[in-house]
Amino acid sequence: MGSCRSARRGGFASTISCGSLRTLPVTLNRSTILKEAWRRFRADWPQLLVADFLARAVAVMILVPGVGFLLRAFLKTTDTGVLADAAILSVLLHPLGWLALVTLSAAWLGIVFFEVGQLVVIASAPAGPARLTWLDALCHTARRFRELVVLGGVVVIRLLVLALPFATAVGLLYLLFLRRYDINYYLSARPPAFLGVALATTLLLVGLGILVASRMASWLLAIPLVLLETRGGREALELSARRTRGHRLRLALWLGAWFAATVLLFTAVGGLTALMADLVIPWANPGGLSLAVSVGGLLALGGLANLMVSVLSTLLLPLCLAGLHRALGGAGGEGIPRHHLPRWLRGRLGPGLAGLFLLLAGLGGYSCLRLLDPVGEPVVIAHRGGAAVAPENTLAAFERAIADGADWLELDVQENADGEVVVVHDRDFMRIGASGLQVADATNEALEQIDAGSSFGARFAGERVPTLRQVLDLARGRVGLFIELKYYGRQQALEPRVVDLVEVADMASDVVLMSLDYAGVRRAAGLRPDWPHGLLNAVAVGDLTKLDVDFLAVNAKSASLALIGRAHARGMKVHAWTINDPVQMFVMISRGLDGLITDRVALARQVIALRRDLGPLGRVLLWVAGESGLLRGSGGFSVAEDA
């Protein structure tokens, strides 16, 4: 059984354990643990801050690139070196995909545990002259990094096993009740079947959340056990579960309360700062000193508040973990080797780190400023013809978009039963025309019976599903077309038919082709290599700019400065969808986006005009305010739209 030991440190309730096989009941006092954590924070905050900074630096410079190397090695096993949208799911259904997921997730969790672990190590030793320094914590945690990665891998595997039956149940619900019509119909109309599945899914997710919270509570001691008692990753989880037995509900509630409080604090800080911005920024003179002072002051205030919340949430939680470990009979850091800095470095590290931080911040700010005022303006691409102001993909929508000043019309094309290329987004007409008829099964005659406008508004009653031929005739000489090739598992000759129709209409110079399906894009490019062709993408793993396309049409969340910069360096354009918020439009233009794909063409035109009238200082400051979240809603922009 091993020897029994008792422990009472720092005011914590005592625990008695015999070896590691069983733990006698103890009483945990949340107030005592928090007070002890706060006391240690006040005593050791310089060491904790340096350790946290260095842990992040090591992660960014060494560990994260290592994970990136693993990811690139895995992506080299794919055909393109990139996984986009549906390809991600198909890979995850393969054993190699599961192996890659577990490996990469384990490495990422190992980095997180490495950062948290250093703070736990510092907090584990007695305060005073015998305290551990950041150097002691860094060296000790680095020696145990392999076991932290193993710990991460075991956690990932156990969570996946835990989630598998729930994911299977959700998948079965979808297959049984939501496969009859296109998913977009269920999301927009929310019929009883959808609501029932949504309720069942919510209950399943709540059940899964409870189980995960229970598991996480039982694993709270795993990091201290790996670092302070030299346990292996799997052994640490099992031992942590035994030591926390009888306390898991309370620990789960504590953990939930901690994260809820952190989220609430960040939300409150962001909300209050944004509220102040709404009161100050709209009244400032764009481009003038008042705008600079108001934006600068709010950024400083918001940044300081967020920094304080971040420091407290980042540092206090590991301190509480160390205290909880002691309260449940864990060993301290007395046996961890001490290290000493070289004499020439003593007294210089703090100022050196501060200087490095300021240098990196300055370089980052300078790099951003160089990119903030791009030459030129983005084109405005009417998403499905401007789906916010007219029924999508109809001739009425396309006419309205042209009148509102769209440079391009974006539309979706499929083949129907007669081989006609028709303009429609979903695989059926349930959402736009209350008909469950599949597009692939619809004849030209059947299409004439579908009212594609009444569901949007009575004044659009009688709008029909147009053919590509009709849209080409409408657009010729007036506007360009972004044609998205849609595939729903049934494809006969979509690409050659689209190409033939475009050439007959003499619009080859005014058309670009794109699709979510990279194979479809390559087929189209093979037919007309000189036509612009691009990939439409929602989610990707890997560098999309390495694909053989002329442009990317990505989800707005993916249109980062880095992606846009890489694409432009390779001569590739980037468009983003679907951007309907004026602040987001302003931010995306400042990032150098080539095209705004929007449901609100008139609004986009007004934002572009407003930005054009601002001076360079006003553009930069409003970009910073929008990027940082200071601007919300209209952001004080005097924009209006006749919908």
N, C-alpha and C positions, 0 to 999 in steps of 0.2 A: 504493500500500500504506500510505502514511502513515509517520510517524516511529516508530522503535522506542524503547521506554523500559524501564528496569529500576527496581525499587523494593525497598528493604529497610528496613522501618520497625518499630520496637518489638520487635525480636527475631524477626520473622516470617521464614519462608523466602522467598527472593526469587522473583520471577516476571518474565518478559520478554515483553512483548506488542508486536506490530507493528500500530499502529492499533488496530482492534478486530476484525481478521479472524482472527487466530490467536494462540494462547498456547503458549509452550514449556512443557514439563513442569516442574512444581515439586513440592516435597515439603511436604505440610501436616503440621504437628505439633500434634495436639490439645492436648497438655499446654501448649505454648507459647501457643496461642490462649486457653485457659482462664485461664492465669496472667495474661496481658495484660488480659483482661476483668476479672478480679478486681482487678488493680492500678488499672484505670481506675474501677472501681466505688468503691474506697476513696478515690480522689482526688477524684472528682466526684459522690459520692452526693447531696450537697444539691441540686445542679443537676438531677440525674437524677430525684430524688423530686419536686421542684417541677414539672419538665417533664411527668412522668407524671401528676401530679395535675391540672395544667392541661389536658393533652390529654384526659383523661377528662371534665373539666368542659366543655370546648368541645364534645366529642362529645355529651354529655348535653343541653346547652343549645341547641346550634345544629345539629350534624350529624344526630343521631338524629331530631329533629323534622323535618328535611328529608326523611329517608328515610320517616318516617311520612306526610308530605304526599304523597310519590310513591305510597305504598301506598293511601292514601285516594283519591287520584285514580284509581288503577286499579280499586279496589273500587266506585267510582261507576259503572263500566261494567257492573256486574252488576245483577241484578234486586233483590237485597236489601241490597247493600252489605256482605255477609258471605259468606265461603266456608266451608262446613262439610263435613267428611268426604269423601264421594264427589264432591262438587262441586269440591273441590280438584284431584282427579285429572282430572276432565273439563276443567277450565280449562287444566291443564298439557298436555293433548293438543291444545290450540288454539294457533296461532301467536302470538296476542296474549298467551296465558298464558306461553309461552316468553320472549317479549320482556319481560314484567313480571318474570319470575324472574331473567333476566340483569340487568336494570336495577337491581332492588332488591338483588340479591346483590353487584353491582359497587359500589353505593353503600355497602353494609355493609362490604365488604372495604376500600373506600377509607378508611372510618373506622378500621378496625383498622390499616391501613398508616400512617395519620396518627399514631396513638398510638405505634406501634413506630418510625416514622421519626424522630420527634423525638429519641428516645434514640440512634438510630444517628447522627444528625447531631452530637450532643454528643460522642459517642465517636470521631468521625472526626477531630477536630482534635487537634493536639499538646497534651499536658498543660502546665500551668504558666500563666504570665500570658496566653498566647495562647489559652487554652481558650475554647470556645464556651459561652455561658450558655443558660439555658432560654428567654430572650427571643429570642436569635438563632435557636435551633432552632424555636421557635413561628412566628416570622415567615417563616423560610425554608420550613418544611414547609407552611404555609398557602398560600404562593405556588405550590407544586407540587401542591396537593391535586387539581386537575383531572387531572393525569397519574397520580396515585395511584388515582383512580377508574377511569381508563382501564385502568390495570394490573389492577385488580380485575376489570373486565369481561373482559379477555382471558383471565385465569386461569380465570374461571367458564366461559367458552365452551370453552376447551380441556379443562377437567375434564369438562364435560358430554359433549363429543365422545368423550373417552376412556372415559367410563362407559357410553355408549349401547349398544355391542355387548354388554357384560356384562349390562346391564339387560334387553336384548332376549333374551339367552340364558336368564336367570332367568324371564322371562315365558313363554317357550316351554316351559320345563320345567314350569311351573305348568299351562299349558294342556294339555300332553300327558299329564301324570301325576296332577294333583291337582284336576281339574275334575269328576270323576265324583261325588264326595260333597262334603258341606259341609266347608269348611275347618276348622271346629271339631272335626270327627271326626279329621282328620289330626293336628291339634295335640294332641289328648288321647290317641288310641290309638297314634299313631306307627307305622303299618304299614310294611312294607318299601319300598313306593313312596315314602312320605314320607321315610324315612331315606335312600333313594337320592338323592332330590331335595335333601335337606338337605346331604348330602355333596358333591354336585355344586355346589350353591350356595356352600358353604364354600370349595371349591377356586377357584371363579370369583372370590369376594370376596378370597381371598388373592392371586390373580393380579392383580386390580384394585389391591389395596393395594400390591403391589410396584411396579406401574407408577406409581401416584400418588406413592409415596415417591421413586421415581427422578425423576419430574418435579419434585417439590417440592425435591429436592436440587439439581437443575439450575437452579432459579429462585431460590435463596437470595440471590443478589446483586442481584436485581431492585430491591428497595427502595433499597439504597445507590446503584445506578446511576441511578435516577430522581432522587434527592435530591442526590447528590454529583457526578454527571457530566451532569446535566440531560438525560438520555435520555428518550425517549417510552416509554409503557408497553409497547407491543409490541416496540420495539427493545431495551428493557431485558431482556425475557425472552430474546430471541434472543442477545443479547450475554452474558447470564449463563450460558446453556447452553454457549456456546463457551468461556468462561473456566473453567467447572467441568468441562469434558470431561476424562476420565481420573481424576476425583476423585469421581464421583457415588456410587459404591458406598460409599466411606468416608463421604461427607457424609450419605448416607441412613441409614447405621448410626449416625452421630453424632446425627442428628436424632431417630431412633427412640429412642436411648438417653436423650436429653434429655427427651423427653416421658414415657418410661417412668419415669425417675427422679422427674420432677415428680409424676406420678400416684401413684407409690409413696410419696413423702414426704407428700402430702396424705392418702392413705389411712392411712398409719402414724399421723399426727397425729390424725386423726379416730378411728381405732380405739383408740389409747391413751387419748384423752380419754373416749370412750364407756365403755371398760373401767373407768376410774376412777369414772365416773358410776354404773356398775352397782354398784360397791363402796360408794359414799358415799350416793347419793340415796335408795335404798330404805330406809336406816336413819334418815334424817332425819325430823323431826317435820313432817308436811305442814302448811304454813301458818306454821310457827314460824321462829325465828331460825336454827336449825341448817340448815334447808332453804335459806334465803336465803344463808347463808354458803357452803354447799357448792355451790349452783348458781352463785352469783356468782363464786366462786373458780375453778370449772371453766371457766366462760365466759371469764373473763379469761385463764386459762392457754391454753385452746384457741384463743382469738382471737389472742393474741400469737404462738403457734406458727404458726398459719395465715398471719398477716400476714408473718412472716419468710419462710416458704416462698413466699408470693405475691410478695413483693418480689424475692427471689432469682430466681424463675422469670421474672418480668416484666422485670426490668432486665438480668440477665446475658445472656439470649439476644440482645437487640439489640446488646449490647456485643460478643458473639461474632461476630455478623453483620458489624459494623464491622471487627473484626479480620480476619475471613476476606476481606473486600473488600480490605483493605490487603495481605494476604498474597498475593492473586492479582493484584496490580498496580493496584488501584483508586486513584483520586485521593482525597485527603483533603479536609478541610473548610477548607483555608486561604483559599479564595476566597469563602467565605460572608460576607456583610456582618455587621458587628457593630452592635448596638443598645445604647442606654443608657437605663436607667430615669430618669424625672424625679426630681429631687433630693428632692422631698417624699415619694416612695415608697420611696427607698432605706432599707434597714434595717427597713422596716415590712411588707414583703411576706410574709416568713416568718411572723411572728406573726399577720398578717392572715389568711393561708391556714389556719393552725392554728385560729384563732378561727372562721373560716367552717366548717371541718370539724366542730368541736365544736357549733356552732350547728345545722348540718344534722343531725348525729347526734342532738342533743337534740330537735329538732322531730320527727324520724322516730320516736324512742323515745316521745315524748309522744303522737304520733298513734297509734302501736301500742297504747299503754296504754289509750287511750280505746276501742279496739275489742276489747280482750282479754277482757272479761268481759261478753259480750252478755246481754241480758235474755232469759229463756226458754231452752228446750232444744229440740234438733232432734227431729223425729219419726224413728222407726226404720222403715225400709222394707226388707222381707225380699226380697232379690234372688232372683227366681225361686222364692220361697217359702223361701229359706234353703238354698242349694245345697250348703253345707258339711256339713249334718247330715241331709239327706234328698234323695232323687232330685228334681232340679229340675223345676219346673212340674208337679208331681203333687199330688193331693189330700192325700197323706201329708205332703208338704213344707208345704203351706198350713196344715194342722192343727197341725203342729209349730211353725210360725212364730207362729200365734195363741197357742199355749200358752206360748211363750217371751216373749210380750209385744210383738209387732210392732204398730205403729200402722197400717201399710199393707202390703199384699202387692203386689210387682211381678211382672208376668207378661207373656208374649209371646203375641200372637194372630196367626193366619193363617187363610185360607180353605182348606178342602179341596175335593176333587172334587165333593162333594155340596152345596157352599155352606154347610157348617157351619163356624162359627168355633171353631177348636181352639186349645188352649194348648200351644205348642211353640216353641222358639227357633230351631233350625236349619231349613234348607230341606229336610232329609230326616231320617230316623230312625236313621241309621247309628251315631251316637255314643251315643244313649240306648237304642236297641232292636235294634242289629245288623241293621237293615233299610235298604237303599238306596232304598226307596220315597220318592218326592218327596211332600211334604205336599200340594202342589197336585193330585197324581194319586191321593191316598189317599181311598178311600170310607170311609164310617162303618163298614162291615163290616170293611174292612181294618184300621182302627184298633183294633178289638177284639182283633186277633191280635198286636199289638205289646206286648211286655213292657217298660215304661218304668222298671222298678225294679230288676231283677236286676243290671244293670250297676253299680249303686251299692252293693248289698249283698243278701245272700240273704234277709234278713228283709223286704225290700221286693218280693220276687218277686210278680208278678201285678198290680203297679200299672199302670194304663192311662193313655194320653194323654187328659186330660180335655177337655171342651168348655168354652167360656166360660160356657155356661148352668149347668153343674155348679159351677163356681167361684163364680159369683154366688150360687147357692143356699147354698153353704157359708159365704160371707163375710157374707151379709145380717145386719145388726144386730150384727156382731162386729168387723169390721175394714174399712178402706177398700181400694180397688184402684187401683194405678198400672198402666194397661193400655197396653202398648207395641204399636203397630201395625207389623207386620213386612211388608216388601215385598221380594219376590225377583224382580222383573221381571214378575210376573203378579198383577194386581190387578183384581178385578171389582166387588165392592160391599162391601169390608171395612168402611169407615166407617159407612154406613147400617145394616149388619147388627149391628155392635157397638152402635150407638146404640139400635136397636130392642130388643136383648137386655137392655141396661141398664135401659131404661124399663119393660119388661115385668117385670123383677125389682124394680122400684121402688127402685133404688139410684143414681139420678142425682146425689144429693147426696153420695154416698160414692165417686165414681169420678172420676179424672183421666185424660186421654188424652195420649200422647206418642209420638214417633217420631223416628228418625234422618232421615227424609224430611220436609223442611220443607213441601213441597207437600202431603204427606199430612196434616200437622198443620193446614194452612190449610183443607183440605177438611173435616176433622173440625170445626174451629172454625166453618166456614160452616154446618154442620148444626145445631150447638148452641153458639151464641156465648157463652152463660152458663156453660158447663162449663169448668173449668180445663183448659188445654191447654199443652203444653210441648215444647221441643226437646231430644232426647237427642243428646249430642255427644261425640265423642272428640277430634277435632282441628279447629281453626278458624283462619281468617285474618280478622281484623276483629273488631269489637265485637259479641258475641252479644247484649248487652243492648239493642241497637237493634232487634232483631227483634220482631215482633208476637206475643209469646207471654206466658203468665202465669208460667212458670217455666222454668228450665234444669236439665237433669240431665246434668252434665258429668263427664268423667274427673277423678278426684281430683287429678291433677297440674295440672289447669286451674283448680281451685277456689281461686284466690288471694284474698288480702284485697282486692285492687283489684277483681277481678271481682265478689266478693260485695258490696262497697261500692257499685259502680255499679248492680248489679241492685237492691239494696234502695232506692237513691235513686230508682229508676224504678218502685217498687212491685212488683218481680219477685222471686220466691223462687229459691233455688239449692239443688239437691240434688247430691250427689256419689257416684260409684260407682267401683269396688266396694271398700269400706273394711272390711277384715277384721283389721287390726292395731290393738291397743288404743292405742298411742301416736299413730298417725295419727288414730284416732277422737278422742282428746283434743285434738289440734291443730286438727282441723277444727271441733269444737264451739267452741273458743276463737276461731276466725276468724269465727264467726257463721253457720255453715252451717245451713240450714233443715231438711235431711233427710239422714240417713245411709243410703245404700243398701248393704246388707251381706248377706253369706252367713251371718253369725253374729249372730243377733238377741240371744241370751242374753248374749253378750259385750258387745254394744253397750249393753244395759241396765245391766250392771255398771259399765261405764266412766262412763256418765251418772250413775249413783248415786254412784260414787266422786268424781266431779267436783263433784257437788252438795254433798257433805259437806265438801269443802275450803273453807277460807277464801279471800277474794279474793287474798291474797298467795300462797297455795299454788297457786291456779289460774294466776296470772300466771307464777310461777316455773316450774311444770311445763310450761306452754305454751312458754316460752322454751327450756327444756331440750329439749323435743321438737322444736321448730322448728329448733334449731341442731344436732340430731343427737346430743345428749348421751344421750338415751334410746334404747335399742334393744330389739327384741323386746317383752317385756311391760313393759319400762321400770320394773320394780319394782312395777307394779300387782298387787295380790292378786286376780287374776281367774282364774276357772276356768270350764270349759264342758264339759257332758256331750254329747259328739258321738256 
